[in-house]
């Protein structure tokens, strides 16, 4: 509908104004980087250290630096690397999942028993929803690439829907494989349950399979974040919502290199400082997922507002069964935020992190919109002006 690099920020500016637009991108995406990226990279280091103790002490930092350099070199390098990483990851996941489902069961737990366990768990299973989000979070990262995508009107919706279905099948297969081969109590007590699954399935070859899985999964996320978020920041800068420096492209490689360097620093500093605090990973992941969920709620609200405000505007893709998916989506995201942790203590810390971060971002957004942009906080940007910027 609005093929601009800003992604969520562009739509939110047109539906709810610049104040909300700045808040949703900085709070739902940029602020997630210091939480999610170090957590992913620290978890990778932990897994590799289990397999090859002491061999790769700074692997996370090396990967972060590598993907930063590759992204600085332009979109073609990013896409080539990303395709290779994603295909390798999917093959690894399918091998693990199919082997676990079709092989000999270690604990003799069948599909029907797994189903009964879920239906009798009461509300406790809801506390894990926010972690399950990590199987799907980031599908919308394709949207900031819209200016660099071939035939985005058809390709982006198809790719996002196909990606969601594939992820559901692959990670569902992986979860069933884990429950069929390892007792739920053992999985719950482990910091690296996926390692337990791979070890039980592949024995001596488990180390290599697990390292391939871990490196490709982390590389996929890290590469996407370093590529996608700077383009969101680029879109904000083009709309005057961030300092103009983030709207500059490298003269040769045409990459938003100021944003890429900024995202690198946001991930690098916590990664170095928290290298010895691996118990902090769960808190970081849940905090980041909470920020993301708030952004997704705003996305659903955007659809509703834009349908009412611009009913006749050309839409290459129209969500089916409107507004049912939006209402269910908002309720589901709210439920996931409410049941955001299996521990009450962790929940309190997550809420504190969220409130502090959004307060800080709201302060910036307020002063920037009122005194720099000289606009009303909830003054919606006309769609024609947003498309011409």
HELIX and SHEET records of a PDB file:
HELIX    1   1 UNK A    8  UNK A   16  1                                   9    
HELIX    2   2 UNK A   18  UNK A   25  1                                   8    
HELIX    3   3 UNK A   26  UNK A   30  3                                   5    
HELIX    4   4 UNK A   31  UNK A   51  1                                  21    
HELIX    5   5 UNK A   59  UNK A   72  1                                  14    
HELIX    6   6 UNK A   75  UNK A  102  1                                  28    
HELIX    7   7 UNK A  111  UNK A  119  1                                   9    
HELIX    8   8 UNK A  124  UNK A  128  5                                   5    
HELIX    9   9 UNK A  129  UNK A  132  1                                   4    
HELIX   10  10 UNK A  133  UNK A  135  5                                   3    
HELIX   11  11 UNK A  139  UNK A  148  5                                  10    
HELIX   12  12 UNK A  152  UNK A  181  1                                  30    
HELIX   13  13 UNK A  184  UNK A  189  1                                   6    
HELIX   14  14 UNK A  193  UNK A  202  1                                  10    
HELIX   15  15 UNK A  203  UNK A  205  5                                   3    
HELIX   16  16 UNK A  206  UNK A  238  1                                  33    
HELIX   17  17 UNK A  244  UNK A  247  5                                   4    
HELIX   18  18 UNK A  257  UNK A  273  1                                  17    
HELIX   19  19 UNK A  278  UNK A  280  5                                   3    
HELIX   20  20 UNK A  281  UNK A  309  1                                  29    
HELIX   21  21 UNK A  324  UNK A  338  1                                  15    
HELIX   22  22 UNK A  344  UNK A  367  1                                  24    
HELIX   23  23 UNK A  368  UNK A  372  3                                   5    
HELIX   24  24 UNK A  383  UNK A  388  1                                   6    
END                                                                             
